[in-house]
Structures are given as C-alpha cells and as structure tokens.
C-alpha cells in the first residue's frame, strides 16, 4: 500500500515475523549499548571497576552465561511466535508463481497471468514457488517472509492479506542484470471483486474494435510477438515472455516498474532497455510512430 512501512504487517503470516524482527532489532541495540558501555569502562573507567571486569566470574558471566541465556530465550520465543506459520485451511487458494529473468509468471488453477498477484482479502493463499532459470526470491514484506525460488525445486509459502489493498513485492535474491527492477504488486481484493476479476481472467482476450487496435493486432502477429508472449484465444502462445491476455487489467507493466498507461505501453514496446537495461525483449524502435501507437492501442485494449 502507498507509503506503508516494510514492517507494517498486513497479514497473519507477516505479523509474527514483524514482531520477531522488532525484538531482534531492539534487543540487538540494547546489547550493543551494553558492549559500548563496558568498553568505555574497560578503557577509561575507575581502576576498581576495571579490576572487577577482569575477574574470572565476570568474564564467564557476560562472556559465556549471558549469550547462552539470551540465545536460548530467542530460540524459544522465535519458535513459539512462528509455530503457526504455514498452516493451511480448507479454503486455501493455490497459485503457482515462477520466476524468470526478469519477470513473474502467475498460474491460477484455471488461468494464467503475469507480473501481478491478485488474491482475495481474508483468505489464505498457498504459493508454489519455482524458478525457470536462476535462483530468485519471492518477498512481499507486509504479507510474509521471503522464500527462495530454486530451479528444479518447488518451495511453498503461505500468505494472507487481512484487508484489501496493494502491497509492494520484489525479487530478494540477486539474479543478474536488472534484478533491482524485478518487482511486482500483490493486490488484495474483496471476495466479490476477486471473483469478478477471476471470471474476467478466464475469458479469452477481448480485442478493441478500433481500427488502431486491429492494426496493432496485425503488427503483433507479423512481428512475431506471439513467439514470446501468449494471448489466449488468438493462437499466440509464446512462453518466453509474460502472458499478455489481459495486460490492460494490470496496474503496472515491466514487472512492476511502470504505471500501466498507453504512453508507457508504447515506450516499453519501442525500447524496453531504456526502462529496464539488460531485459531480454528486443527493441522495436525502428517502427514508425503510427505503428507503435497501433501496438499500444492493441495492448491497451486487452482487458
């Protein structure tokens, strides 16, 4: 959500993680302060205090017993606070998220989308996390801890948003190139709105009847865009790039880095490298401006 802090937990899976983080941060700060005070005393304190600090009892107490007690308490507290994480319910929605360089494929039980995870607020969602090329990491700070996505291995992460809203998410494992621009958004909708969104996503692409959009569709085919991108119901079934069936229904493009506007659709299509250096998509900046406008009109009509 706009302006929300990373540790502003918005779900049952994130709350204990945020609380444990606060305990570790403030506890670590207190111990650091204690160490600095003891250091100051050891360097410039009264001789009597320094002699006491040099005693065997003092060294064993603060150097051995204190760390053992603190770490044992943290272990018990951490295990207790996180014991309920990952427990599923009967109505848990299962979604497969696959990390690519540098975008996200999002597969629901009966449709496919990309670069945006939409979930029903108040309902647990089990994410099956995979990677298609290198190691990625899925992280929505306000909804759950991060979980690595490893080629050849399927990891799982349970998330749940307590309230509707939009939550920032990112790949938290360096994966080369424009890794820092491999973002996305999690949109939590009210259950009725989520059902309506899902029903729309199951439909084939609805192409605008405008002449510009029809021209854009022809360009999309002739340029071979369907070799990388899928548009359900059109015969274009590429998988190297994000699914574009309902790209106009998403809030952002470019894996979360740009607002979804006609101007940004046009600019990203013309030269994605200008916005996301190193991305695999080739530039189409040699197209005539009117052709770029037509392609943008076609994509903007895929709702």
Phi and psi restraints in degrees (value plus and minus 20) as a CYANA .aco file:
   2 UNK   PHI     -77.0   -37.0
   2 UNK   PSI     105.0   145.0
   3 UNK   PHI      58.7    98.7
   3 UNK   PSI     -19.5    20.5
   4 UNK   PHI     -93.4   -53.4
   4 UNK   PSI     126.8   166.8
   5 UNK   PHI    -100.9   -60.9
   5 UNK   PSI     134.2   174.2
   6 UNK   PHI     -77.8   -37.8
   6 UNK   PSI     -58.4   -18.4
   7 UNK   PHI    -112.3   -72.3
   7 UNK   PSI      -6.6    33.4
   8 UNK   PHI    -105.1   -65.1
   8 UNK   PSI      63.9   103.9
   9 UNK   PHI     -81.8   -41.8
   9 UNK   PSI     115.7   155.7
  10 UNK   PHI    -144.0  -104.0
  10 UNK   PSI      -2.4    37.6
  11 UNK   PHI    -178.2  -138.2
  11 UNK   PSI     142.1   182.1
  12 UNK   PHI     -86.5   -46.5
  12 UNK   PSI     -44.9    -4.9
  13 UNK   PHI    -103.0   -63.0
  13 UNK   PSI     -40.5    -0.5
  14 UNK   PHI    -113.8   -73.8
  14 UNK   PSI     -47.5    -7.5
  15 UNK   PHI     -78.1   -38.1
  15 UNK   PSI     -70.7   -30.7
  16 UNK   PHI     -85.0   -45.0
  16 UNK   PSI     -53.4   -13.4
  17 UNK   PHI     -84.9   -44.9
  17 UNK   PSI     -63.8   -23.8
  18 UNK   PHI     -84.3   -44.3
  18 UNK   PSI     -62.7   -22.7
  19 UNK   PHI     -83.1   -43.1
  19 UNK   PSI     -63.7   -23.7
  20 UNK   PHI     -85.1   -45.1
  20 UNK   PSI     -56.0   -16.0
  21 UNK   PHI     -82.9   -42.9
  21 UNK   PSI     -62.9   -22.9
  22 UNK   PHI     -81.8   -41.8
  22 UNK   PSI     -62.4   -22.4
  23 UNK   PHI     -80.9   -40.9
  23 UNK   PSI     -65.2   -25.2
  24 UNK   PHI     -86.6   -46.6
  24 UNK   PSI     -60.8   -20.8
  25 UNK   PHI     -85.6   -45.6
  25 UNK   PSI     -71.0   -31.0
  26 UNK   PHI     -90.8   -50.8
  26 UNK   PSI     -56.8   -16.8
  27 UNK   PHI     -84.9   -44.9
  27 UNK   PSI     -62.6   -22.6
  28 UNK   PHI     -83.5   -43.5
  28 UNK   PSI     -58.4   -18.4
  29 UNK   PHI     -84.5   -44.5
  29 UNK   PSI     -60.3   -20.3
  30 UNK   PHI     -85.6   -45.6
  30 UNK   PSI     -61.8   -21.8
  31 UNK   PHI     -87.2   -47.2
  31 UNK   PSI     -59.3   -19.3
  32 UNK   PHI     -81.1   -41.1
  32 UNK   PSI     -61.4   -21.4
  33 UNK   PHI     -82.7   -42.7
  33 UNK   PSI     -61.5   -21.5
  34 UNK   PHI     -81.8   -41.8
  34 UNK   PSI     -63.3   -23.3
  35 UNK   PHI     -82.1   -42.1
  35 UNK   PSI     -62.9   -22.9
  36 UNK   PHI     -84.5   -44.5
  36 UNK   PSI     -59.2   -19.2
  37 UNK   PHI     -84.2   -44.2
  37 UNK   PSI     -65.5   -25.5
  38 UNK   PHI     -83.8   -43.8
  38 UNK   PSI     -56.7   -16.7
  39 UNK   PHI     -83.6   -43.6
  39 UNK   PSI     -63.0   -23.0
  40 UNK   PHI     -83.5   -43.5
  40 UNK   PSI     -60.9   -20.9
  41 UNK   PHI     -85.1   -45.1
  41 UNK   PSI     -62.1   -22.1
  42 UNK   PHI     -84.6   -44.6
  42 UNK   PSI     -51.7   -11.7
  43 UNK   PHI    -107.9   -67.9
  43 UNK   PSI     -55.9   -15.9
  44 UNK   PHI    -158.2  -118.2
  44 UNK   PSI      -8.8    31.2
  45 UNK   PHI    -100.6   -60.6
  45 UNK   PSI     153.2   193.2
  46 UNK   PHI     -77.7   -37.7
  46 UNK   PSI     128.4   168.4
  47 UNK   PHI     -78.6   -38.6
  47 UNK   PSI     -56.9   -16.9
  48 UNK   PHI     -84.1   -44.1
  48 UNK   PSI     -60.4   -20.4
  49 UNK   PHI     -87.6   -47.6
  49 UNK   PSI     -62.3   -22.3
  50 UNK   PHI     -84.0   -44.0
  50 UNK   PSI     -56.8   -16.8
  51 UNK   PHI     -86.2   -46.2
  51 UNK   PSI     -59.0   -19.0
  52 UNK   PHI     -86.6   -46.6
  52 UNK   PSI     -59.5   -19.5
  53 UNK   PHI     -85.8   -45.8
  53 UNK   PSI     -45.0    -5.0
  54 UNK   PHI    -104.9   -64.9
  54 UNK   PSI     -23.7    16.3
  55 UNK   PHI     -91.0   -51.0
  55 UNK   PSI     134.1   174.1
  56 UNK   PHI     -83.2   -43.2
  56 UNK   PSI     -59.0   -19.0
  57 UNK   PHI     -82.3   -42.3
  57 UNK   PSI     -63.1   -23.1
  58 UNK   PHI     -84.3   -44.3
  58 UNK   PSI     -64.6   -24.6
  59 UNK   PHI     -83.7   -43.7
  59 UNK   PSI     -64.2   -24.2
  60 UNK   PHI     -87.1   -47.1
  60 UNK   PSI     -57.0   -17.0
  61 UNK   PHI     -86.7   -46.7
  61 UNK   PSI     -75.1   -35.1
  62 UNK   PHI    -104.9   -64.9
  62 UNK   PSI     -45.2    -5.2
  63 UNK   PHI    -109.7   -69.7
  63 UNK   PSI     -41.4    -1.4
  64 UNK   PHI    -144.4  -104.4
  64 UNK   PSI     -78.5   -38.5
  65 UNK   PHI     -84.8   -44.8
  65 UNK   PSI     -64.2   -24.2
  66 UNK   PHI     -80.1   -40.1
  66 UNK   PSI     -69.9   -29.9
  67 UNK   PHI     -81.4   -41.4
  67 UNK   PSI     -58.7   -18.7
  68 UNK   PHI     -82.4   -42.4
  68 UNK   PSI     -64.9   -24.9
  69 UNK   PHI     -84.7   -44.7
  69 UNK   PSI     -67.9   -27.9
  70 UNK   PHI     -81.2   -41.2
  70 UNK   PSI     -67.5   -27.5
  71 UNK   PHI     -87.7   -47.7
  71 UNK   PSI     -55.1   -15.1
  72 UNK   PHI     -86.1   -46.1
  72 UNK   PSI     -62.8   -22.8
  73 UNK   PHI     -83.2   -43.2
  73 UNK   PSI     -63.9   -23.9
  74 UNK   PHI     -82.7   -42.7
  74 UNK   PSI     -58.4   -18.4
  75 UNK   PHI     -82.1   -42.1
  75 UNK   PSI     -67.6   -27.6
  76 UNK   PHI     -84.8   -44.8
  76 UNK   PSI     -64.9   -24.9
  77 UNK   PHI     -82.8   -42.8
  77 UNK   PSI     -64.7   -24.7
  78 UNK   PHI     -82.9   -42.9
  78 UNK   PSI     -65.8   -25.8
  79 UNK   PHI     -84.9   -44.9
  79 UNK   PSI     -57.6   -17.6
  80 UNK   PHI     -87.3   -47.3
  80 UNK   PSI     -64.2   -24.2
  81 UNK   PHI     -90.6   -50.6
  81 UNK   PSI     -48.9    -8.9
  82 UNK   PHI    -124.9   -84.9
  82 UNK   PSI     -11.7    28.3
  83 UNK   PHI     -83.9   -43.9
  83 UNK   PSI     -47.4    -7.4
  84 UNK   PHI    -110.3   -70.3
  84 UNK   PSI     -24.6    15.4
  85 UNK   PHI     -85.5   -45.5
  85 UNK   PSI     117.8   157.8
  86 UNK   PHI      68.7   108.7
  86 UNK   PSI     -23.3    16.7
  87 UNK   PHI     -96.2   -56.2
  87 UNK   PSI     106.4   146.4
  88 UNK   PHI    -116.6   -76.6
  88 UNK   PSI     142.1   182.1
  89 UNK   PHI    -138.0   -98.0
  89 UNK   PSI     151.2   191.2
  90 UNK   PHI     -83.7   -43.7
  90 UNK   PSI     -50.8   -10.8
  91 UNK   PHI    -117.3   -77.3
  91 UNK   PSI       0.8    40.8
  92 UNK   PHI     -84.1   -44.1
  92 UNK   PSI     108.7   148.7
  93 UNK   PHI    -106.7   -66.7
  93 UNK   PSI     113.8   153.8
  94 UNK   PHI    -126.8   -86.8
  94 UNK   PSI     106.9   146.9
  95 UNK   PHI    -151.9  -111.9
  95 UNK   PSI     114.5   154.5
  96 UNK   PHI    -117.0   -77.0
  96 UNK   PSI     103.1   143.1
  97 UNK   PHI    -136.1   -96.1
  97 UNK   PSI     104.7   144.7
  98 UNK   PHI    -138.1   -98.1
  98 UNK   PSI     109.4   149.4
  99 UNK   PHI    -110.1   -70.1
  99 UNK   PSI     110.7   150.7
 100 UNK   PHI    -139.9   -99.9
 100 UNK   PSI     146.7   186.7
 101 UNK   PHI    -104.8   -64.8
 101 UNK   PSI      89.7   129.7
 102 UNK   PHI    -152.3  -112.3
 102 UNK   PSI      52.6    92.6
 103 UNK   PHI    -175.8  -135.8
 103 UNK   PSI     157.1   197.1
 104 UNK   PHI    -146.4  -106.4
 104 UNK   PSI     111.8   151.8
 105 UNK   PHI    -118.0   -78.0
 105 UNK   PSI     112.7   152.7
 106 UNK   PHI    -145.4  -105.4
 106 UNK   PSI      92.2   132.2
 107 UNK   PHI    -132.2   -92.2
 107 UNK   PSI      98.0   138.0
 108 UNK   PHI    -109.7   -69.7
 108 UNK   PSI     152.1   192.1
 109 UNK   PHI     -75.0   -35.0
 109 UNK   PSI     -52.1   -12.1
 110 UNK   PHI    -154.2  -114.2
 110 UNK   PSI      -0.8    39.2
 111 UNK   PHI    -183.6  -143.6
 111 UNK   PSI     147.1   187.1
 112 UNK   PHI    -144.0  -104.0
 112 UNK   PSI     121.0   161.0
 113 UNK   PHI    -165.2  -125.2
 113 UNK   PSI    -188.0  -148.0
 114 UNK   PHI    -176.5  -136.5
 114 UNK   PSI     130.1   170.1
 115 UNK   PHI      42.4    82.4
 115 UNK   PSI      -8.7    31.3
 116 UNK   PHI    -177.9  -137.9
 116 UNK   PSI     106.4   146.4
 117 UNK   PHI    -124.6   -84.6
 117 UNK   PSI      99.1   139.1
 118 UNK   PHI    -129.8   -89.8
 118 UNK   PSI     107.9   147.9
 119 UNK   PHI    -153.2  -113.2
 119 UNK   PSI     137.4   177.4
 120 UNK   PHI    -101.9   -61.9
 120 UNK   PSI     109.6   149.6
 121 UNK   PHI     -84.1   -44.1
 121 UNK   PSI     120.8   160.8
 122 UNK   PHI      60.6   100.6
 122 UNK   PSI     -14.0    26.0
 123 UNK   PHI    -145.9  -105.9
 123 UNK   PSI     112.1   152.1
 124 UNK   PHI     -88.3   -48.3
 124 UNK   PSI     124.4   164.4
 125 UNK   PHI    -148.1  -108.1
 125 UNK   PSI     100.9   140.9
 126 UNK   PHI    -112.6   -72.6
 126 UNK   PSI      99.3   139.3
 127 UNK   PHI    -117.2   -77.2
 127 UNK   PSI     107.0   147.0
 128 UNK   PHI    -116.3   -76.3
 128 UNK   PSI      94.4   134.4
 129 UNK   PHI    -125.9   -85.9
 129 UNK   PSI     105.7   145.7
 130 UNK   PHI    -155.1  -115.1
 130 UNK   PSI     146.6   186.6
 131 UNK   PHI    -152.5  -112.5
 131 UNK   PSI     119.6   159.6
 132 UNK   PHI    -115.0   -75.0
 132 UNK   PSI     -36.8     3.2
 133 UNK   PHI    -158.9  -118.9
 133 UNK   PSI     -87.6   -47.6
 134 UNK   PHI    -142.5  -102.5
 134 UNK   PSI     158.5   198.5
 135 UNK   PHI     -92.4   -52.4
 135 UNK   PSI     108.2   148.2
 136 UNK   PHI    -138.9   -98.9
 136 UNK   PSI     158.4   198.4
 137 UNK   PHI    -168.1  -128.1
 137 UNK   PSI     109.1   149.1
 138 UNK   PHI    -113.9   -73.9
 138 UNK   PSI     103.9   143.9
 139 UNK   PHI    -164.7  -124.7
 139 UNK   PSI      97.8   137.8
 140 UNK   PHI    -138.3   -98.3
 140 UNK   PSI      71.7   111.7
 141 UNK   PHI     -72.4   -32.4
 141 UNK   PSI     -57.2   -17.2
 142 UNK   PHI    -100.4   -60.4
 142 UNK   PSI     -30.0    10.0
 143 UNK   PHI    -136.7   -96.7
 143 UNK   PSI     -42.5    -2.5
 144 UNK   PHI    -193.5  -153.5
 144 UNK   PSI     148.2   188.2
 145 UNK   PHI     -93.2   -53.2
 145 UNK   PSI     148.7   188.7
 146 UNK   PHI    -100.8   -60.8
 146 UNK   PSI     135.4   175.4
 147 UNK   PHI    -161.3  -121.3
 147 UNK   PSI     110.4   150.4
 148 UNK   PHI     -91.0   -51.0
 148 UNK   PSI     130.5   170.5
 149 UNK   PHI    -137.8   -97.8
 149 UNK   PSI      92.1   132.1
 150 UNK   PHI    -136.4   -96.4
 150 UNK   PSI     109.4   149.4
 151 UNK   PHI     -75.1   -35.1
 151 UNK   PSI     112.8   152.8
 152 UNK   PHI      62.9   102.9
 152 UNK   PSI     -20.4    19.6
 153 UNK   PHI    -152.7  -112.7
 153 UNK   PSI     120.1   160.1
 154 UNK   PHI    -126.9   -86.9
 154 UNK   PSI      93.8   133.8
 155 UNK   PHI    -120.7   -80.7
 155 UNK   PSI     140.7   180.7
 156 UNK   PHI    -148.5  -108.5
 156 UNK   PSI     126.7   166.7
 157 UNK   PHI    -165.6  -125.6
 157 UNK   PSI     108.2   148.2
 158 UNK   PHI    -116.2   -76.2
 158 UNK   PSI     109.5   149.5
 159 UNK   PHI    -148.8  -108.8
 159 UNK   PSI     138.2   178.2
 160 UNK   PHI    -178.5  -138.5
 160 UNK   PSI     108.6   148.6
 161 UNK   PHI    -119.4   -79.4
 161 UNK   PSI     104.1   144.1
 162 UNK   PHI     -94.0   -54.0
 162 UNK   PSI     -44.6    -4.6
 163 UNK   PHI    -159.9  -119.9
 163 UNK   PSI     133.0   173.0
 164 UNK   PHI     -81.7   -41.7
 164 UNK   PSI     129.5   169.5
 165 UNK   PHI     141.4   181.4
 165 UNK   PSI    -198.9  -158.9
 166 UNK   PHI    -138.1   -98.1
 166 UNK   PSI     110.1   150.1
 167 UNK   PHI    -142.8  -102.8
 167 UNK   PSI     112.3   152.3
 168 UNK   PHI     -92.4   -52.4
 168 UNK   PSI     121.9   161.9
 169 UNK   PHI    -165.3  -125.3
 169 UNK   PSI     139.0   179.0
 170 UNK   PHI    -177.7  -137.7
 170 UNK   PSI     139.9   179.9
 171 UNK   PHI     -97.5   -57.5
 171 UNK   PSI     103.3   143.3
 172 UNK   PHI    -124.1   -84.1
 172 UNK   PSI      -4.5    35.5
 173 UNK   PHI    -148.8  -108.8
 173 UNK   PSI     103.8   143.8
 174 UNK   PHI     -77.6   -37.6
 174 UNK   PSI     105.8   145.8
 175 UNK   PHI    -146.8  -106.8
 175 UNK   PSI       2.5    42.5
 176 UNK   PHI      64.8   104.8
 176 UNK   PSI     148.1   188.1
 177 UNK   PHI      27.3    67.3
 177 UNK   PSI    -152.9  -112.9
 178 UNK   PHI    -101.2   -61.2
 178 UNK   PSI      26.7    66.7
 179 UNK   PHI     -73.5   -33.5
 179 UNK   PSI     -63.0   -23.0
 180 UNK   PHI     -84.7   -44.7
 180 UNK   PSI     -36.3     3.7
 181 UNK   PHI    -122.9   -82.9
 181 UNK   PSI      -4.4    35.6
 182 UNK   PHI    -114.5   -74.5
 182 UNK   PSI      59.7    99.7
 183 UNK   PHI    -132.8   -92.8
 183 UNK   PSI     157.9   197.9
 184 UNK   PHI    -187.8  -147.8
 184 UNK   PSI     158.0   198.0
 185 UNK   PHI    -145.7  -105.7
 185 UNK   PSI     124.8   164.8
 186 UNK   PHI    -125.7   -85.7
 186 UNK   PSI      99.6   139.6
 187 UNK   PHI    -125.4   -85.4
 187 UNK   PSI      97.4   137.4
 188 UNK   PHI    -118.0   -78.0
 188 UNK   PSI      99.8   139.8
 189 UNK   PHI    -130.0   -90.0
 189 UNK   PSI     135.7   175.7
 190 UNK   PHI     -80.5   -40.5
 190 UNK   PSI     127.7   167.7
 191 UNK   PHI     -70.4   -30.4
 191 UNK   PSI     -63.4   -23.4
 192 UNK   PHI     -84.8   -44.8
 192 UNK   PSI     -60.2   -20.2
 193 UNK   PHI     -88.0   -48.0
 193 UNK   PSI     -56.0   -16.0
 194 UNK   PHI     -85.5   -45.5
 194 UNK   PSI     -61.3   -21.3
 195 UNK   PHI     -81.8   -41.8
 195 UNK   PSI     -60.2   -20.2
 196 UNK   PHI     -87.6   -47.6
 196 UNK   PSI     -61.7   -21.7
 197 UNK   PHI     -81.3   -41.3
 197 UNK   PSI     -65.7   -25.7
 198 UNK   PHI     -81.2   -41.2
 198 UNK   PSI     -62.3   -22.3
 199 UNK   PHI     -80.7   -40.7
 199 UNK   PSI     -59.4   -19.4
 200 UNK   PHI     -88.3   -48.3
 200 UNK   PSI     -59.1   -19.1
 201 UNK   PHI     -86.2   -46.2
 201 UNK   PSI     -46.3    -6.3
 202 UNK   PHI     -95.8   -55.8
 202 UNK   PSI     -36.6     3.4
 203 UNK   PHI     -99.3   -59.3
 203 UNK   PSI     133.4   173.4
 204 UNK   PHI     -84.8   -44.8
 204 UNK   PSI     147.6   187.6
 205 UNK   PHI     -80.9   -40.9
 205 UNK   PSI     115.4   155.4
 206 UNK   PHI    -125.4   -85.4
 206 UNK   PSI      86.3   126.3
 207 UNK   PHI    -104.4   -64.4
 207 UNK   PSI     117.2   157.2
 208 UNK   PHI     -81.4   -41.4
 208 UNK   PSI     128.2   168.2
 209 UNK   PHI    -103.8   -63.8
 209 UNK   PSI     -21.7    18.3
 210 UNK   PHI     -87.0   -47.0
 210 UNK   PSI     131.6   171.6
 211 UNK   PHI     -81.9   -41.9
 211 UNK   PSI     -58.3   -18.3
 212 UNK   PHI     -83.6   -43.6
 212 UNK   PSI     -62.8   -22.8
 213 UNK   PHI     -86.3   -46.3
 213 UNK   PSI     -58.5   -18.5
 214 UNK   PHI     -87.0   -47.0
 214 UNK   PSI     -58.0   -18.0
 215 UNK   PHI     -84.5   -44.5
 215 UNK   PSI     -60.6   -20.6
 216 UNK   PHI     -83.1   -43.1
 216 UNK   PSI     -57.4   -17.4
 217 UNK   PHI     -83.6   -43.6
 217 UNK   PSI     -61.0   -21.0
 218 UNK   PHI     -82.6   -42.6
 218 UNK   PSI     -61.3   -21.3
 219 UNK   PHI     -84.5   -44.5
 219 UNK   PSI     -60.7   -20.7
 220 UNK   PHI     -76.1   -36.1
 220 UNK   PSI     -61.8   -21.8
 221 UNK   PHI     -92.4   -52.4
 221 UNK   PSI     -67.8   -27.8
 222 UNK   PHI     -88.7   -48.7
 222 UNK   PSI     -50.1   -10.1
 223 UNK   PHI    -100.5   -60.5
 223 UNK   PSI     -27.3    12.7
 224 UNK   PHI      59.6    99.6
 224 UNK   PSI       1.8    41.8
 225 UNK   PHI     -81.5   -41.5
 225 UNK   PSI     -49.5    -9.5
 226 UNK   PHI     -88.4   -48.4
 226 UNK   PSI     -30.4     9.6
 227 UNK   PHI     -90.5   -50.5
 227 UNK   PSI     -42.6    -2.6
 228 UNK   PHI    -135.0   -95.0
 228 UNK   PSI     -47.8    -7.8
 229 UNK   PHI    -137.0   -97.0
 229 UNK   PSI     122.1   162.1
 230 UNK   PHI    -119.0   -79.0
 230 UNK   PSI     117.2   157.2
 231 UNK   PHI    -152.7  -112.7
 231 UNK   PSI      82.4   122.4
 232 UNK   PHI     -78.2   -38.2
 232 UNK   PSI     116.4   156.4
 233 UNK   PHI      68.5   108.5
 233 UNK   PSI     -20.6    19.4
 234 UNK   PHI    -135.5   -95.5
 234 UNK   PSI     -25.5    14.5
 235 UNK   PHI      67.0   107.0
 235 UNK   PSI     -27.8    12.2
 236 UNK   PHI    -105.5   -65.5
 236 UNK   PSI      95.5   135.5
 237 UNK   PHI    -155.6  -115.6
 237 UNK   PSI      14.4    54.4
 238 UNK   PHI     -87.5   -47.5
 238 UNK   PSI     136.8   176.8
 239 UNK   PHI    -151.0  -111.0
 239 UNK   PSI     -16.3    23.7
 240 UNK   PHI     -99.0   -59.0
 240 UNK   PSI     -39.7     0.3
 241 UNK   PHI    -145.9  -105.9
 241 UNK   PSI     155.5   195.5
 242 UNK   PHI     -81.0   -41.0
 242 UNK   PSI     126.3   166.3
 243 UNK   PHI     -84.7   -44.7
 243 UNK   PSI     113.1   153.1
 244 UNK   PHI    -134.4   -94.4
 244 UNK   PSI      -5.9    34.1
 245 UNK   PHI     -73.1   -33.1
 245 UNK   PSI     -65.7   -25.7
 246 UNK   PHI    -148.0  -108.0
 246 UNK   PSI      23.6    63.6
 247 UNK   PHI     -78.8   -38.8
 247 UNK   PSI     -51.9   -11.9
 248 UNK   PHI     -91.0   -51.0
 248 UNK   PSI     -33.8     6.2
 249 UNK   PHI    -105.8   -65.8
 249 UNK   PSI     -25.3    14.7
 250 UNK   PHI    -107.9   -67.9
 250 UNK   PSI     133.8   173.8
 251 UNK   PHI    -100.3   -60.3
 251 UNK   PSI     -45.4    -5.4
 252 UNK   PHI    -160.1  -120.1
 252 UNK   PSI     142.6   182.6
 253 UNK   PHI    -148.1  -108.1
 253 UNK   PSI     154.1   194.1
 254 UNK   PHI      49.5    89.5
 254 UNK   PSI      11.6    51.6
 255 UNK   PHI      39.6    79.6
 255 UNK   PSI      31.8    71.8
 256 UNK   PHI      65.3   105.3
 256 UNK   PSI     -14.6    25.4
 257 UNK   PHI    -117.4   -77.4
 257 UNK   PSI     -35.6     4.4
 258 UNK   PHI    -152.4  -112.4
 258 UNK   PSI     119.9   159.9
 259 UNK   PHI     -79.4   -39.4
 259 UNK   PSI     124.8   164.8
 260 UNK   PHI    -103.0   -63.0
 260 UNK   PSI      67.7   107.7
 261 UNK   PHI    -142.5  -102.5
 261 UNK   PSI     142.6   182.6
 262 UNK   PHI     -81.2   -41.2
 262 UNK   PSI     -59.0   -19.0
 263 UNK   PHI     -84.1   -44.1
 263 UNK   PSI     -61.7   -21.7
 264 UNK   PHI     -92.7   -52.7
 264 UNK   PSI     -54.2   -14.2
 265 UNK   PHI     -80.9   -40.9
 265 UNK   PSI     -63.2   -23.2
 266 UNK   PHI     -84.4   -44.4
 266 UNK   PSI     -68.7   -28.7
 267 UNK   PHI     -85.1   -45.1
 267 UNK   PSI     -62.4   -22.4
 268 UNK   PHI     -87.9   -47.9
 268 UNK   PSI     -56.5   -16.5
 269 UNK   PHI     -85.9   -45.9
 269 UNK   PSI     -61.4   -21.4
 270 UNK   PHI     -84.9   -44.9
 270 UNK   PSI     -66.2   -26.2
 271 UNK   PHI    -176.9  -136.9
 271 UNK   PSI      68.5   108.5
 272 UNK   PHI     -82.8   -42.8
 272 UNK   PSI     -47.9    -7.9
 273 UNK   PHI     -85.4   -45.4
 273 UNK   PSI     -44.7    -4.7
 274 UNK   PHI     -88.2   -48.2
 274 UNK   PSI     -46.0    -6.0
 275 UNK   PHI    -121.9   -81.9
 275 UNK   PSI     -49.7    -9.7
 276 UNK   PHI    -161.6  -121.6
 276 UNK   PSI      58.9    98.9
 277 UNK   PHI     -76.2   -36.2
 277 UNK   PSI     112.2   152.2
 278 UNK   PHI      75.7   115.7
 278 UNK   PSI     -26.3    13.7
 279 UNK   PHI     -83.8   -43.8
 279 UNK   PSI     131.3   171.3
 280 UNK   PHI     -94.1   -54.1
 280 UNK   PSI     -47.1    -7.1
 281 UNK   PHI     -80.8   -40.8
 281 UNK   PSI     107.0   147.0
 282 UNK   PHI     -93.9   -53.9
 282 UNK   PSI     136.6   176.6
 283 UNK   PHI     -96.6   -56.6
 283 UNK   PSI     130.3   170.3
 284 UNK   PHI    -142.8  -102.8
 284 UNK   PSI      16.6    56.6
 285 UNK   PHI     -95.1   -55.1
 285 UNK   PSI     -24.4    15.6
 286 UNK   PHI    -107.4   -67.4
 286 UNK   PSI     -26.2    13.8
 287 UNK   PHI     -89.0   -49.0
 287 UNK   PSI     131.1   171.1
 288 UNK   PHI     -86.8   -46.8
 288 UNK   PSI     126.4   166.4
 289 UNK   PHI     -71.5   -31.5
 289 UNK   PSI     -56.0   -16.0
 290 UNK   PHI     -88.1   -48.1
 290 UNK   PSI     -52.1   -12.1
 291 UNK   PHI     -90.5   -50.5
 291 UNK   PSI     -59.5   -19.5
 292 UNK   PHI     -83.6   -43.6
 292 UNK   PSI     -58.9   -18.9
 293 UNK   PHI     -82.2   -42.2
 293 UNK   PSI     -60.2   -20.2
 294 UNK   PHI     -86.6   -46.6
 294 UNK   PSI     -62.8   -22.8
 295 UNK   PHI     -82.0   -42.0
 295 UNK   PSI     -62.0   -22.0
 296 UNK   PHI     -83.8   -43.8
 296 UNK   PSI     -58.9   -18.9
 297 UNK   PHI     -84.9   -44.9
 297 UNK   PSI     -58.6   -18.6
 298 UNK   PHI     -84.3   -44.3
 298 UNK   PSI     -68.3   -28.3
 299 UNK   PHI     -85.5   -45.5
 299 UNK   PSI     -58.4   -18.4
 300 UNK   PHI     -87.1   -47.1
 300 UNK   PSI     -38.5     1.5
 301 UNK   PHI    -110.9   -70.9
 301 UNK   PSI     -24.9    15.1
 302 UNK   PHI    -105.2   -65.2
 302 UNK   PSI      58.7    98.7
